[in-house]
Amino acid sequence: MSPHKIALLPAVAAAVLSAQTVRDVLQTITGTRQLQDSKVSPDGRWLAWTVSLLNPDKTASRNSEIWLLDLSRPGAAAKKLQETKPHAEHSIAFSPDSKEIAFLSDIEKSGQFQLFLASTGGGVPKRLTSLTGFLKTPQWSPDGKQIAILFTENAPGDLSPIEPAIKELGSVDKHIFEQRLSLVDANSGQVRQITPPDTYVYEYDWAPNGGRLAYTASRGTGSNNWYIAQLFAITVPAGQISLVHKPPAQIANPRWSPDGKQIAFIAGIMGDENDAGGDIYAVPATGGTPVNLTPGRKSSPSWLQWMRNGKILFAETVDGGTALAWLNPADRTSESIWKGDETLRAGDGAVSVSDDGKTFATVRNSWTMVPEVWAGPPDTWSLRTHVNAALKPLWGRSEKLHWTSDGMSIQGWLLYPADYSPAKKYPLVVSVHGGPASTKKSAWPFGHFDMSVLSSQGYFVLFPNPRGSYGSGDKFTRANVKDFGHGDLRDIEAGVDQVTARLRIDANQIGIAGWSYGGYMAMWAVTQSQRFRAAVAGAGIADWQSYYGENRIDKWMLPYFGATVYDDPAIYARSSPIAYIKNVRTPTLLLVGDSDAECPPPQSYEFWHALRTLGVETQLVIYLGEGHAVHKPEHQMDIMKRTIAWFQVHLRGFESHR
């Protein structure tokens, strides 16, 4: 079913979606230029970043360009790394001496990225590789003679599980692409793949002496086995591999100690790649028992860098915001550097930092702060870009909330209607984040499913971080194990109770929405409660039993359910919306990509089919060529318009106009 074949609801098309405010807010979101990287050079002199271009229709495209700024020259203007036709480039890596930049670009063939070198002093960049496949995450060796890179030979593109799944025909066991750790000679461009051909590598780090690399990897399909990756070390150039740690839980972000004797990493129950959370551990580089360096911490460390001074710089999710801190591994004490109710992003982590630990770079953003690059010491950040300066928030003010559920403290965010007046009554929509191990922070709205857009239309929007979320410690993140839907829905409803008790919210105008695990929670909520009068479930999960055999990332489920569906089907059925489907009375809109490997379309189809059979108003829209993440601007716009339409009709009473 293609989205263009299903017309928008007539009432909204006439009465709502023609409003200038709707067009403005949607264009503000889709027209935000994304800053994907921000990197500071090892010597602290240079700052580089990647920024997306805009299509003629003023929406952000996947084309991008790299800019470079000399921080040692006050008032200096930034310059493009390449002055040429539109193309995509990203993944910035400064050489150890700060004189060169390695980066990926598809300037010669659209979609086929190669490794390039550019001098910080200027000149035409040099192409180093001529590979066929997918390249990712370049990182220089300490001596500057080699560049390590992750390379998936002959892969048609990014095989991340959020991207459109490869259509499988014939023997599906043959459709396995392995991402291997490879070394590129920085002078000649010669490439050597050094990890085994049956092993998929996720993350890696050079040892300080350049004689070894640490990496996380597993055998088999990469998108699935991220959740069970182990920690290895490999010698250079001999290629001898040793198993450093076989973890009982997920691990991420391996980093060597400056003396090369230990490797630090983050471990915990997590979500997808690039969304880590847990505790920080250190293990001997030769193998042994890891030591928890942050036991009992009431936050979720998400990224780390072991600095030359022996301390670990780390970022953490805490109380719905972001913080930076120093950790002393010797005595496990920590010192806060910066904390804010906002989101930080610097390519492969929260921040980039110079070797002396004095100059930081990141992309900062929040509901009131457009995404821009900032640099300097965290206590005196300096704004360095103005690519989104023309954008203004078209949504209301935000408020941080706390409430109690089952004896636990729950945090969330409330976005007020843009036209808020204490004298008026308003509808409320609950927006549940994905994961479940993730969190909702204050962030500038972007992408295909951000319910902040509803604030501009006169809604309160509640963003809860229920049990299972990051931000309150590892125990809290594990609190929904073997209990999907049950405890977290109680947390959400307790938040709704608090908000409706103190603000003028119409109890007959409460809705719920979510994508991924949030889509599951929307499906689940309408089977458990009648308080939600409208629902939008994006990429949801209707039946955990059938989902286990349909999705391509089933390894994430074992830590949560405790067994496979074949060994304990009852625990899966207990949390499946389809088992309670006859309770549903709520009009529900279902949205999904046709090539979603994480939450396959049959899950949405199953829920839609059941609602149609039972006479509950529903609509299913499937987006051609989209995976778990929706990229095409026209599809992003369509999803947001349909979501607004659904809530306007079913919460605001436009039914009579149809």
Buried (B, 14 or more C-beta within 10 A) or exposed (E): EEBEEBEBBEBBBEBBBEBEBBEBBBBBBBBBBBBBBBBBBBBBBBBBBBBBBBBEEEBBBBBBBBBBBBBEEEEEEBEEBBEEEEBBBBBBBBBBEBBBBBBBBBBEEEEBBBBBBBBBEEEEBEEBBEBEBBBBBBBBBEEBBBBBBBBBBEBBBEBBBBBBBBEEEEEEEEEEBBBBBBBBEBEEBEBEBBBBEEBBBBBBBBBBEBBBBBBBBBBBBBBBBBBBBBBBBBBBEEEEBEEBBEBEBBBBBBBBBEEBEBBBBBBBBBBBBBBBBBBBBBBBBEBEEBBBBBEEBBBBBBBBBBBEEEBBBBBBBBBBBBBBBBBBBEEBEBEEBBBBBBBBBBBBBBBBBBBEBEBBBBBBBBBBBBBBBBBBEBEEBEEBBEBBEEBEBBBBBBEEBEBEBEEBEBBBBBBBBBEBEEEEEBBBBBBBBBBBBBBBBBBBBBBBBBBBBBBBBBBBBBBBBBBBBBBBBBEBBBBBBEBBBBBBBBBBBBBBEBBBEEBEBBEEBBBBBBBBBBBBBBBBBBBBBEBBBBBBBBBBBBBBBBBBEBBBBBBBBEBBBEBEBEEBBEBBBBBBBBBBBEBBBBBBBBBBBBBBBBBBBBBBBBBBBBBEEEEBBBBBBBBBEBBBBBBBBEBBBBBBBBBBBBBBBBBBEBEEBE
